[in-house]
């Protein structure tokens, strides 16, 4: 029977591997959701009614259903319904499916934040830019976007902090993230079974990760104080 001191390096090693998977999913989601969310926001604001309605319908579905269900559909639908298991059975396939589901989900949430930020900038500034001979593209990137960023940082920060914890949902498709790694020691992993204490270490990882993200976002928000 291994002692706690003997088990500790094994547990920490497994949690580190799981945390790297969590961190990777977090980073990929942000890299994909930020630009996709802006594209979706443009679709919502489009003057072409068909594009606007379709975009709003997609957002309504994504925001109205649990992320867990979306993960299950993205991962299992190709194999069970289309009989084309494109993700395969490996860890890389699970990660790809999880990343796609997360990017689409968070892009829809970000798009609504972007839309609110764009619409909060007074229309008079756009009109003034047009009078000065600026194109709408120049007005957006040099006038609207900078002010929008300041307005959306607090709600975007909340979504990013939520994402840190939502990454745990990826275990529903057996992606071996950090909670999967911690729970494995309850069932029997690396010669350790019936141990619940690794889950407390897992919680510590999340607390530290969330703390670092919160501090970085607060610093970023302070850098935008010139709009006050």
N, C-alpha and C positions, 0 to 999 in steps of 0.2 A: 504494500500500500504506500503510494507516494505521499510525502508530506507536502504541506502548503508551499514551503520554500522550493521543493523540487518541481512542483507543478507550475509555479509562477512563471518561469521563463518560457515554458511550453505555451501557456495561456497567452502571455504577452505577444509571443511570436505569431500565434494564430490570429489574435486581434489586430495586430499590425497589418497582416495580409488582408484581412477583411476591411480594415479602415482605408487601405489604399484603393480598394474597389469602390468603397463609399465615396471617397474623395474624387475618384475618376468620374463616377456617375454625376456627382455634383458639378464638376467643372464642365463636362460635356453638355449637361443640361443648360447651364448658363450660356455657354458659347453658341448653342443652337437656338435657345429660346429668345435671347435678346434681339437678334436681327429678324427672326421669323415673326416675333410679336409685333415689330414695327411694320412689317409687310401686311400682317393681318389687320393692324389698325388702319393702314391706308385703304385696305379693302372695305372696312366698315364705314370709313368716311367718304368712300367713292361716290361720285355723283351719278354713276351708272347704277341704277336701282337693283338690277339683277345681281351684280357683284356684291353690293352692300347687303342684300337680303341673304344671299348664300353664306357670306362671311358671318353675319349675325347668327344664322342658324347653327353653323359649326361651333361657334363660341357657346351658344346656348346648350348644345349637347355636351361639350367637354366640361363646362362649368357645372352642369346639372347632374353629372354622373360621377361616382367615386373614381379616383385615380386607380384604385386597386382593380376595379372592373376593367378599366381601360388597359391595364397591364396584362390581365388575363386574356382579353380579346386580341390584343396585338400579338401576344406570344402564341396562343393556341389556335386562333382563327385560320391562319394559312394551312396548318396541318390537318385540323379536324374538319374544316368546311371545304377548303379548296384542294385538299389532299396534296399539298405542296409544302412540306415542312421546311420552309426556307431558313429557319433559324438553326436547324440541327439540334443536337442534344447537348452540345458542349457549353462551357462557361462563356465563351466569346459570343455565341449566338444569343444566350440569355441576356448578356450585357447589351448587345445591340438592340434587342427588342425593348428592353427596359429604357434605354436611352431615347429611342424613338418615342415611346409613350410619354416619357417625362418631358421631352422637348415640346411635343405638341400640346400637352396639358399646360405647361407653364407659359408657353408662347401665347395661348389664349388669355390667360390671366394678365400677362404683361401687356397684351394688346389693349385691354380695357383701361389699364393705367395710362398707357401712351395716349389713347384717345382722349381721356379726361384731361391729360396734361396739354395736349395740342389745342383742345377746345377752350382751355382756360386762358390762353394767351389772347389778349384783346384783338378783335378783328381790325381795329384801327391801325395797328402796327403793320398788318399786311397791306392795307390800303395805302399807308404812307410809303412803304417800300415800293409799291407799284408806281406811285407818283414820282418817286426818285429814279425810276427807270430800272429797278431791280427785277429779275425774273422771279417767278414763284419758287423755283428751286433755290435760288440765292436767299430769298426771304426765309425759306424753311430752315436752311442750314446755318445761316448767319444771324437770324433773329429768333424764330420760333423755337428751334431745337435747343438752344442754350437756355432759354427761359423754361422750357418744358422739363429739361433735366432737373433743374432746381426744384420744381414742383413735384416731380414723381419720385424723388429719392426716398422719402419716408415710406410710401406704400410699397415701392420696389424692395426696400430693405426688409420689410415685414415678410414679403413673399420669399426672399432669399433665405431668411432665417427659418421659415417654414420648410423650405426645400431641404435644408440640412437634416431635418427630422423625417421628412417624407421619403428620403432615400431608403429608409428601412422597409418601405412597402415592397421594394424589389425582391425581397425574400419570398414573396408569394409565388414567384415563378422560379424559385430555387436558386436565385443569384446569391452567391456566397459573400454577402456584404458583412459588416461588422456584427450585427445582431445574430445573423446566421452562425457566425463563428463562435460567439459567446454562448448561444443556446446549444451548440453541438456538444459542449462539455456536460450538459445535463443528460444527454442521450448516450454519450460514450464517444469520445474523440481523443486520439493520441493517448489511449490508455487511461483516460479520466472519464468517469461517469458519475452522475448524481451530484454534480457540483453546480450550485447556483451562483456562487460568488463571482464567477467571470462576468455575469450580467451587470454587476455593480461597476466593474471596471469599464464595461461597455458604455454605461451611462456617463462615466467620467470622460471618456473620449468625446462624447457628444457635447458635454458641458464645455470642455476646452475648445472644441471646434467652433461651437456657437459663440463663445466668448471672443475668439479671435475675429470671426466674421463681423460680430457686432461692433468691435473696436474699429476695424477697418472701414466699415460703412459710416460710422460716426465721424471719422477723420475726413472721409470723402465729402460728407455733408457740410462739414465746417469749411472745406475749401471752396464751397459754392456760396459762401456768405456774401460775396460781392453783389449778389442780386438784391440784397436787402436795402 
